[in-house]
Amino acid sequence: MGLFDFFGGKKKKEEEAALLQEQQENERRLERIQELKDKHSALGWPSPVRINPVKVAGQEDVVLEDPLTEERKEEIGEMLYDDELSTDAIRFLSMQELLFLLTAQETFQKEEPFPNFEVNHRKIYNEILGRVRDAKMLYVLYDFATGYPFLDHGYINIYSSEEYAQNAVKVFEKQFRRLVVRPCKADNEAESAKDRRSFFDYLYYLGVEHFIVDNGYYRAHFKRGEIVAAPGDWGGATDNSPKNPALVFSMLDFLGEVRWPVKYEKRNEILAAKELRMARAAQAATYIVPMQHEGPVEITNDGRFKFTKDTKIRFPEIKSKDEKHFLPVFTDGLEFSKMFGKTEFKGAVFTFGDILKFVGEKDGIIINPGGQKIMIPRDRMAALQMAALSTQAAAAAGKKPAAKKLSETEAAIQSAMKGKGIAAKTSSDESAKMVELEDDAPMTEIPHDGDEVELTGGEPIDETSSEFAPEEE
């Protein structure tokens, strides 16, 4: 045997051994995948579920028709077991197919984890998010009760097709919601980067930080901040004009609830909680107020006006149907421009306490008269300001409010403000102090299974009236 035969034979044996090892590893990998499939198959492929936890007494649950066949689920479901999911492959899937994969992946992961879940999950998630961000048109559910995107448990509903959105409207009709589908451009396509704003920029001003894509079908939850940053994070020139997303959100959340003509357990307590949250946000806000002035005035960088004794100022007023006079104030430049953008009145920035000082003989203020139209009577303004100052003084002195046993109503309000679910209950031995909610926190989270809200009536009820809410037009 020659030298070349010796080395050649050794190399061949090494190659054969490596091939055998590769085959064995592949067989073990296929066995693990099959074991994974067997455990997952016991769950079955997911299907669409109820659109929200609301149940109407005497009616069956409504579930929309599954857009995917079982054969299609089997076909694309195989992708979930790839070691590394191909981004080119998922790029050709429809939105519902992507949402199905995401739903199945998350469901199966809880039963038996995938070996490469994080990487593959992120690929599907990013593909869906990118399509929402880059969509030419989005279909959004708007609420007739407010004139703004419909808030359902802190989320708004965005759809990839008008057909899906219209089908969802029919489901919400059975819950006595009056909704309409509005096509919304994801991008305003302005040539200037300064003027270029997306639908998701607009949501920031509404305080909407959470949305659902294709609710009622295969769906996914996203955060607005995953699409676009808040104005303060844009960089470049700083815009110091008032923006009150937490207040606007609380107003929409309250109005949508108070104008929903239904009855359910703890409804009055939930309304009281939302009204209280809105009132506190209103007191803490800084507003744009239309005014005219003669004489010297100093305008600070944040838009606030400082007057002298020689300055003369004039404010507009809005008269209500019952002949009361209100000072209009605005949460942001978008709302201000609706009524005073092309007038001789200029926008000056004032705090709630400032406004209370010069509201004068007017009956109070009206927040965003071209939008939510929330009216706060002058005496209630004073009460809110005094309560806030008392709280600040106590905090400065290091004092805590005296603990007390919560009544049933107070417990329900505290529970709602903590975001535990629309019908959650709170133990009486919890702290009596109301919590401060974060700006981006939904009023109520989507309850877990079993935390249903059962509607027991679909007629308007008198006890939902509020001194803050104007009559629905």
PyMOL commands that set and color helices and strands:
alter all, ss='L'
color gray80, all
select helices_A, chain A and resi 3-41+70-81+87-90+95-111+117-134+162-173+199-206+224-226+231-233+245-258+267-284+333-340+352-358+378-396+408-417+462-464
alter helices_A, ss='H'
color red, helices_A
select strands_A, chain A and resi 54-56+138-143+156-159+179-184+210-213+220-223+286-294+297-299+305-307+312-314+318-319+325-329+346-351+364-367+374-377+453-455
alter strands_A, ss='S'
color yellow, strands_A
deselect
rebuild
show_as cartoon
